[in-house]
């Protein structure tokens, strides 16, 4: 999921890649933002990279 966010994928593209609905993908993104205490996708990716969750 984080790798797809880092690649700039939309919720629909994430859903298509992971074989889940767009709504489920959106909920996962919201949960990731909350867990990383990020305000948006860009900040979430930066924080994930900073702590080594993604390269």
VMD Tcl script that builds the backbone (N, CA, C; Angstrom):
set m [mol new atoms 165]
animate dup $m
set s [atomselect $m all]
$s set {name element resname resid chain x y z} {
  {N N UNK 1 A 0.820 -1.176 0.000}
  {CA C UNK 1 A 0.000 0.000 0.000}
  {C C UNK 1 A 0.872 1.251 0.000}
  {N N UNK 2 A 1.871 1.301 0.870}
  {CA C UNK 2 A 2.749 2.468 0.914}
  {C C UNK 2 A 3.525 2.637 -0.394}
  {N N UNK 3 A 3.931 1.554 -0.983}
  {CA C UNK 3 A 4.653 1.641 -2.256}
  {C C UNK 3 A 3.764 2.233 -3.337}
  {N N UNK 4 A 2.503 1.865 -3.338}
  {CA C UNK 4 A 1.572 2.418 -4.309}
  {C C UNK 4 A 1.322 3.901 -4.040}
  {N N UNK 5 A 1.237 4.271 -2.773}
  {CA C UNK 5 A 1.103 5.692 -2.430}
  {C C UNK 5 A 2.326 6.462 -2.915}
  {N N UNK 6 A 3.501 5.894 -2.687}
  {CA C UNK 6 A 4.749 6.546 -3.096}
  {C C UNK 6 A 4.816 6.709 -4.613}
  {N N UNK 7 A 4.204 5.786 -5.328}
  {CA C UNK 7 A 4.185 5.853 -6.787}
  {C C UNK 7 A 3.140 6.836 -7.301}
  {N N UNK 8 A 2.331 7.389 -6.393}
  {CA C UNK 8 A 1.322 8.366 -6.792}
  {C C UNK 8 A 0.017 7.761 -7.267}
  {N N UNK 9 A -0.237 6.515 -6.896}
  {CA C UNK 9 A -1.454 5.833 -7.336}
  {C C UNK 9 A -2.693 6.451 -6.675}
  {N N UNK 10 A -3.770 6.495 -7.435}
  {CA C UNK 10 A -5.048 6.957 -6.908}
  {C C UNK 10 A -5.691 5.823 -6.118}
  {N N UNK 11 A -6.740 6.146 -5.386}
  {CA C UNK 11 A -7.460 5.104 -4.646}
  {C C UNK 11 A -7.969 4.024 -5.595}
  {N N UNK 12 A -8.464 4.430 -6.759}
  {CA C UNK 12 A -8.958 3.460 -7.735}
  {C C UNK 12 A -7.826 2.558 -8.224}
  {N N UNK 13 A -6.673 3.130 -8.514}
  {CA C UNK 13 A -5.527 2.343 -8.972}
  {C C UNK 13 A -5.038 1.401 -7.884}
  {N N UNK 14 A -5.029 1.864 -6.642}
  {CA C UNK 14 A -4.644 1.002 -5.519}
  {C C UNK 14 A -5.620 -0.159 -5.417}
  {N N UNK 15 A -6.901 0.145 -5.492}
  {CA C UNK 15 A -7.918 -0.899 -5.436}
  {C C UNK 15 A -7.748 -1.924 -6.541}
  {N N UNK 16 A -7.500 -1.445 -7.736}
  {CA C UNK 16 A -7.313 -2.352 -8.874}
  {C C UNK 16 A -6.096 -3.252 -8.669}
  {N N UNK 17 A -4.992 -2.682 -8.170}
  {CA C UNK 17 A -3.773 -3.456 -7.951}
  {C C UNK 17 A -3.940 -4.502 -6.852}
  {N N UNK 18 A -4.661 -4.132 -5.785}
  {CA C UNK 18 A -4.805 -5.024 -4.639}
  {C C UNK 18 A -6.093 -5.841 -4.652}
  {N N UNK 19 A -6.865 -5.676 -5.718}
  {CA C UNK 19 A -8.139 -6.392 -5.880}
  {C C UNK 19 A -9.112 -6.109 -4.732}
  {N N UNK 20 A -9.192 -4.823 -4.376}
  {CA C UNK 20 A -10.143 -4.364 -3.373}
  {C C UNK 20 A -10.914 -3.193 -3.974}
  {N N UNK 21 A -11.994 -2.804 -3.334}
  {CA C UNK 21 A -12.772 -1.691 -3.857}
  {C C UNK 21 A -12.045 -0.368 -3.623}
  {N N UNK 22 A -12.445 0.636 -4.388}
  {CA C UNK 22 A -11.876 1.968 -4.215}
  {C C UNK 22 A -12.170 2.488 -2.805}
  {N N UNK 23 A -13.354 2.196 -2.305}
  {CA C UNK 23 A -13.740 2.623 -0.959}
  {C C UNK 23 A -12.846 1.994 0.109}
  {N N UNK 24 A -12.547 0.704 -0.046}
  {CA C UNK 24 A -11.664 0.015 0.899}
  {C C UNK 24 A -10.255 0.594 0.817}
  {N N UNK 25 A -9.784 0.866 -0.385}
  {CA C UNK 25 A -8.462 1.471 -0.560}
  {C C UNK 25 A -8.416 2.827 0.133}
  {N N UNK 26 A -9.475 3.612 -0.031}
  {CA C UNK 26 A -9.530 4.930 0.610}
  {C C UNK 26 A -9.463 4.798 2.131}
  {N N UNK 27 A -10.184 3.832 2.676}
  {CA C UNK 27 A -10.178 3.619 4.124}
  {C C UNK 27 A -8.778 3.228 4.603}
  {N N UNK 28 A -8.099 2.382 3.854}
  {CA C UNK 28 A -6.729 1.986 4.212}
  {C C UNK 28 A -5.795 3.202 4.184}
  {N N UNK 29 A -5.950 4.046 3.174}
  {CA C UNK 29 A -5.123 5.250 3.081}
  {C C UNK 29 A -5.372 6.138 4.293}
  {N N UNK 30 A -6.620 6.325 4.655}
  {CA C UNK 30 A -6.970 7.127 5.826}
  {C C UNK 30 A -6.337 6.542 7.089}
  {N N UNK 31 A -6.392 5.220 7.220}
  {CA C UNK 31 A -5.781 4.562 8.380}
  {C C UNK 31 A -4.271 4.763 8.408}
  {N N UNK 32 A -3.617 4.677 7.259}
  {CA C UNK 32 A -2.173 4.895 7.176}
  {C C UNK 32 A -1.834 6.323 7.570}
  {N N UNK 33 A -2.600 7.279 7.064}
  {CA C UNK 33 A -2.359 8.681 7.417}
  {C C UNK 33 A -2.452 8.866 8.931}
  {N N UNK 34 A -3.439 8.235 9.529}
  {CA C UNK 34 A -3.611 8.340 10.976}
  {C C UNK 34 A -2.468 7.707 11.746}
  {N N UNK 35 A -2.044 6.531 11.325}
  {CA C UNK 35 A -0.973 5.828 12.034}
  {C C UNK 35 A 0.363 6.552 11.919}
  {N N UNK 36 A 0.573 7.226 10.796}
  {CA C UNK 36 A 1.813 7.974 10.608}
  {C C UNK 36 A 1.669 9.418 11.076}
  {N N UNK 37 A 0.475 9.772 11.529}
  {CA C UNK 37 A 0.190 11.146 11.964}
  {C C UNK 37 A 0.521 12.135 10.847}
  {N N UNK 38 A 0.095 11.786 9.633}
  {CA C UNK 38 A 0.369 12.597 8.452}
  {C C UNK 38 A -0.892 13.342 8.028}
  {N N UNK 39 A -0.706 14.529 7.500}
  {CA C UNK 39 A -1.827 15.355 7.060}
  {C C UNK 39 A -2.287 14.996 5.652}
  {N N UNK 40 A -1.389 14.404 4.845}
  {CA C UNK 40 A -1.741 14.071 3.467}
  {C C UNK 40 A -0.841 12.941 2.965}
  {N N UNK 41 A -1.105 12.509 1.744}
  {CA C UNK 41 A -0.363 11.384 1.166}
  {C C UNK 41 A 1.128 11.686 1.035}
  {N N UNK 42 A 1.446 12.897 0.618}
  {CA C UNK 42 A 2.848 13.276 0.430}
  {C C UNK 42 A 3.609 13.195 1.743}
  {N N UNK 43 A 3.011 13.711 2.783}
  {CA C UNK 43 A 3.651 13.670 4.094}
  {C C UNK 43 A 3.768 12.230 4.585}
  {N N UNK 44 A 2.762 11.413 4.328}
  {CA C UNK 44 A 2.808 10.008 4.740}
  {C C UNK 44 A 3.968 9.282 4.065}
  {N N UNK 45 A 4.159 9.534 2.788}
  {CA C UNK 45 A 5.261 8.898 2.056}
  {C C UNK 45 A 6.596 9.370 2.620}
  {N N UNK 46 A 6.719 10.660 2.876}
  {CA C UNK 46 A 7.971 11.194 3.428}
  {C C UNK 46 A 8.271 10.589 4.798}
  {N N UNK 47 A 7.258 10.496 5.645}
  {CA C UNK 47 A 7.453 9.909 6.970}
  {C C UNK 47 A 7.788 8.420 6.878}
  {N N UNK 48 A 7.115 7.711 5.983}
  {CA C UNK 48 A 7.384 6.282 5.809}
  {C C UNK 48 A 8.819 6.053 5.335}
  {N N UNK 49 A 9.279 6.907 4.445}
  {CA C UNK 49 A 10.675 6.800 3.980}
  {C C UNK 49 A 11.637 7.113 5.117}
  {N N UNK 50 A 11.322 8.118 5.914}
  {CA C UNK 50 A 12.206 8.544 7.005}
  {C C UNK 50 A 12.418 7.443 8.047}
  {N N UNK 51 A 11.383 6.629 8.277}
  {CA C UNK 51 A 11.509 5.566 9.270}
  {C C UNK 51 A 11.833 4.211 8.648}
  {N N UNK 52 A 12.065 4.191 7.327}
  {CA C UNK 52 A 12.502 2.983 6.662}
  {C C UNK 52 A 11.421 1.992 6.288}
  {N N UNK 53 A 10.172 2.437 6.252}
  {CA C UNK 53 A 9.096 1.527 5.857}
  {C C UNK 53 A 9.097 1.266 4.353}
  {N N UNK 54 A 9.559 2.254 3.602}
  {CA C UNK 54 A 9.720 2.104 2.157}
  {C C UNK 54 A 11.041 2.737 1.755}
  {N N UNK 55 A 11.647 2.246 0.675}
  {CA C UNK 55 A 12.942 2.826 0.246}
  {C C UNK 55 A 12.785 4.203 -0.362}
}
mol reanalyze $m
mol bondsrecalc $m
mol representation Tube
mol addrep $m
